[in-house]
């Protein structure tokens, strides 16, 4: 395996202009690292590189001082990342095999949808790589945090974060009106919505609402015709544009008269993307923000009587 990794590394070095010698030297170091990896399998990783927004944030929350060496470029985007400011303290990567190769990591963290070509190359080079699937529920969020804690040898810190998540959720009361949950519809670009089996649906339901997508028997992220949404008469429509989004056909339904009629002069309810994208303790903030709309709906119904 070591000989094979060396040959792959040499070929990789030869393909990159102006950096062949440095890459070849790094290849030798990587091969030596791979050869000794088994002997140190029980030692905490000391050069961790993350290639995925969600693993970026879990690693930043858990890693020991100096343990995490790089996070993905998405981690510094404040629209997508809750920890954007903290992420600026780390070198940034763009998920390219060449740049990660040069960092000589002893553990690479990625998502199951991260750049597959880079993942395949790094695996062929013998690097230790752990892939995390998206979290689709609160139990899965807890499982992912426990797994990250084990990989970083930071199990106690993982348990602290799980406790923080549970405390935040316990502080948010679930609300029902007249024996039923108010109906909420998720409305994205191109008329997509989230049905059952998604983190967005789990957040909606934990916030005290019934998710329209789940009521209709939809699973995953699928298109929901505007006519169906309007005829369902949801109590709340969750959507909205990111700041600075240019006009586009993908968002034309957001201004449709039928949708505006359902909103009755109001606006779409917007929860910042950064609280929905990844599962972590801060996911509870999405629940808190969304659940705050339930008492408002209750007051509006009372005033209408």
Secondary structure, DSSP 8 states (H G I E B T S, - for coil): -HHHHHHHHHHHHHHSTT-HHHHHHHHHHHHHHHHHHGGGTTS--SSEEE-SHHHHHHHHHH--TTTEEEEEGGGG-TTT-TTHHHHTTSEEE-S-HHHHHHTT-SEEEEETTS-HHHHHHHHHTT--EEEE----SHHHHHHHHHHHHHHTT-HHHHHHHHHHHHHHHHTS----BTTB-EEEEE--GGGEEE-BTSHHHHHHHHTTEEEHHHHTT-BSEEE--HHHHHHHT-SEEE----TT----GGGGGGG-HHHHHHHTT---B---GGGTSS-STTHHHHHHHHHHHHHHHHHHHHHH-
